[in-house]
Amino acid sequence: MSLTQELVDLCFREEADPGLPPSWTPLTDEDYVLLTDRLSAEIGDEPLWIFAYGSLIWKPGFESVASKRATIYGWHRSFSLKIERGRGSPAQPGLMMMLSRGGRCDGVIYRVADAEKREQIEKALRREVSNKDSLSSMRWLQVRTPEGETVKSLVFWVGGSSQRIVKPLLPLDEVAPILARACGHRGSCAEYLYNTVVHLAEFGIRDRNLWRLQEMVAEEIRALRAQKPVAADA
């Protein structure tokens, strides 16, 4: 891997939390209860699986009892979600991953204990869906396991109509400079990319675009570092 922890550390800087953008309509506790009711009814007595393709792999925020590789067909990872909070800022917006139409996405599905479906659904919702702009990006999709099994899974940030989605898709040579520069109060976009690639590898997954992107981000960080002036001796 070209992108190392040392290079990622160079991207970190202290950033204040700017708070929720004024255009957002935050979800209330009542909203989360209603959403949890709906999803619980939709899954019924079936096993509850949640599909992870990015940070949910290494920081899920909900509890599971099993995990396995799985693939979604007709969707692929893309850095298409503009963020100005978390791993970006209003002055230096970042990009997070979502699923966009076309191709395939290899990821991980996590099974929730049958007795804890409702509790874990709400935990996942509170992690992934913070405002009403996000609701259109949440859906159930059929995924395939390496054994050929088809599994119904809950997926977050797949398509949708959020105003934060960047269209058309950005080419990697435009994404890389953004990821190398963006940082927020929760860390940098470079760290997000690094953690995703590393943890995908633990499941034997190597996403071709992410692999190329980590090389490009590493090159961009080195170039930025080389441009920094060296302080003169006193």
C-alpha positions in Angstrom: 0.0 0.0 0.0 1.2 3.5 -0.9 -1.0 5.3 1.6 0.6 4.7 5.0 -0.4 5.7 8.6 2.6 8.1 8.5 1.1 9.9 5.5 -2.4 9.9 7.0 -1.0 11.5 10.2 0.3 14.4 8.1 -3.3 15.2 7.1 -4.6 15.7 10.6 -5.2 19.2 12.0 -7.4 20.4 14.8 -10.7 21.6 13.5 -13.7 23.0 15.4 -17.1 21.3 15.0 -19.1 23.8 12.9 -22.4 22.1 14.0 -25.2 21.1 11.7 -25.6 23.0 8.5 -28.5 25.5 8.7 -30.2 23.8 5.7 -30.5 20.5 7.5 -33.7 19.3 9.2 -32.5 17.0 12.0 -34.4 13.9 12.9 -36.1 13.9 16.2 -36.3 11.0 18.7 -39.9 10.4 17.5 -38.6 10.2 13.9 -36.1 7.5 14.9 -38.8 5.5 16.7 -41.1 5.7 13.6 -38.2 4.7 11.3 -37.3 1.8 13.5 -40.9 0.7 13.6 -41.1 0.8 9.8 -37.9 -1.2 9.2 -38.7 -3.7 12.0 -42.0 -4.4 10.3 -40.4 -4.7 6.9 -37.9 -7.3 8.0 -40.4 -9.1 10.2 -39.2 -12.6 11.2 -36.5 -12.7 8.6 -32.8 -12.5 9.7 -31.6 -8.9 9.9 -28.4 -8.3 7.9 -26.7 -4.9 7.4 -24.4 -4.3 4.5 -21.2 -2.4 5.0 -18.9 -1.1 2.3 -17.0 1.7 4.1 -16.7 2.9 7.7 -19.4 0.5 8.9 -16.9 -2.3 8.4 -14.5 -0.9 10.9 -16.7 1.3 13.1 -20.3 -0.1 12.8 -21.9 1.5 15.8 -24.3 -1.4 16.2 -23.8 -5.0 17.5 -23.7 -8.1 15.4 -23.4 -11.9 16.0 -21.9 -12.9 12.6 -20.3 -11.4 9.5 -19.4 -12.6 6.0 -18.4 -11.2 2.6 -21.1 -10.3 0.2 -21.6 -8.5 -3.1 -24.2 -6.1 -4.4 -24.6 -6.0 -8.1 -25.7 -2.9 -10.0 -24.1 -0.5 -7.5 -20.5 0.6 -6.9 -18.5 2.7 -4.4 -18.1 6.3 -5.3 -16.8 9.3 -3.4 -19.9 11.4 -4.2 -21.1 12.7 -0.9 -20.0 16.2 -0.1 -19.4 16.8 3.6 -18.6 20.0 5.5 -18.6 18.4 8.9 -16.9 15.4 10.5 -14.1 14.7 8.0 -14.5 18.0 6.2 -15.1 21.7 7.0 -17.0 24.6 5.3 -13.6 26.0 4.3 -12.3 22.7 2.9 -15.2 20.3 2.2 -14.5 16.6 1.9 -16.0 13.6 0.2 -17.4 10.4 1.7 -18.4 7.2 0.0 -21.8 6.1 -1.1 -23.1 3.6 -3.6 -23.8 4.8 -7.1 -25.5 3.1 -10.0 -23.6 0.5 -12.1 -21.0 -2.2 -11.5 -20.6 -4.2 -8.3 -19.6 -3.6 -4.7 -17.9 -6.2 -2.6 -18.4 -5.6 1.1 -19.4 -7.3 4.4 -22.8 -8.2 5.8 -23.3 -8.2 9.6 -26.1 -10.2 11.1 -28.0 -8.8 14.1 -29.2 -11.1 16.9 -32.9 -11.9 16.4 -33.8 -10.7 19.9 -32.1 -7.3 19.3 -33.3 -6.3 15.9 -35.2 -3.2 17.0 -32.4 -2.0 19.3 -29.7 -2.4 16.7 -31.7 -0.9 13.9 -32.1 2.3 15.9 -28.4 2.3 16.7 -27.6 2.0 12.9 -30.1 4.7 12.0 -28.7 7.1 14.6 -25.2 6.5 13.2 -26.0 6.8 9.5 -29.1 9.0 9.2 -29.0 12.3 10.9 -31.4 14.5 8.9 -34.4 14.2 6.6 -32.2 14.9 3.6 -30.6 11.4 4.2 -33.8 9.3 4.2 -34.0 8.7 0.5 -30.6 7.0 0.5 -31.7 4.1 2.8 -33.1 0.9 1.3 -33.2 -2.9 1.3 -31.1 -4.7 -1.3 -30.4 -8.3 -2.3 -26.8 -9.2 -1.8 -24.9 -12.4 -2.8 -22.5 -14.3 -0.6 -19.5 -16.3 -2.0 -21.6 -19.5 -1.3 -24.2 -18.3 -3.8 -26.8 -17.4 -1.2 -29.0 -14.4 -1.7 -29.5 -12.3 1.4 -31.8 -9.3 2.0 -29.7 -6.5 3.6 -30.3 -3.0 4.9 -28.0 -0.6 3.1 -27.3 3.1 3.9 -26.3 5.8 1.4 -27.2 4.0 -1.8 -28.5 6.4 -4.4 -31.1 8.8 -3.2 -31.9 12.5 -3.8 -29.8 14.3 -1.2 -28.6 17.7 -2.1 -25.1 16.7 -0.9 -24.7 14.1 -3.7 -22.2 15.3 -6.3 -23.3 14.7 -9.9 -22.0 13.7 -12.3 -19.5 11.3 -10.7 -16.0 12.8 -10.2 -13.0 11.1 -11.8 -10.4 9.8 -9.4 -7.9 12.5 -10.3 -10.4 15.1 -9.0 -11.3 13.0 -5.9 -7.7 12.5 -4.8 -6.8 16.1 -4.1 -9.9 16.6 -2.1 -9.2 13.5 0.1 -5.6 14.6 0.6 -6.7 18.0 2.0 -10.0 17.7 3.8 -10.1 17.3 7.5 -12.8 17.9 10.2 -13.2 17.6 13.9 -13.5 13.7 13.5 -10.4 13.3 11.4 -9.3 13.5 7.8 -10.7 12.0 4.6 -7.3 10.4 4.0 -7.7 8.5 7.2 -11.2 7.4 6.1 -9.8 6.0 2.9 -6.9 4.3 4.6 -9.0 2.6 7.2 -11.5 1.4 4.5 -8.8 -0.1 2.3 -7.0 -1.8 5.2 -10.2 -3.3 6.7 -11.5 -4.5 3.3 -8.2 -6.3 2.9 -8.9 -8.2 6.1 -11.8 -9.8 4.4 -9.8 -10.4 1.2 -11.5 -7.6 -0.7 -9.4 -5.3 -3.0 -11.5 -2.7 -4.7 -9.7 -1.7 -7.9 -10.8 2.0 -7.8 -10.0 2.4 -4.0 -6.6 0.8 -4.6 -5.7 3.2 -7.3 -7.2 6.1 -5.3 -5.0 5.3 -2.2 -1.9 5.5 -4.5 -3.1 8.9 -5.9 -3.8 10.3 -2.4 -0.4 9.2 -1.2 1.2 11.0 -4.1 -0.8 14.1 -3.4 0.1 14.2 0.3 3.8 13.8 -0.5 3.5 16.6 -3.1 1.8 18.9 -0.5 4.4 18.1 2.0 7.2 19.0 -0.4 5.6 22.4 -1.1 5.6 23.4 2.5 8.3 26.0 3.2 11.1 25.1 5.6 11.5 27.5 8.5 14.8 29.4 8.4 17.3 28.9 11.2 17.1 31.6 13.9 
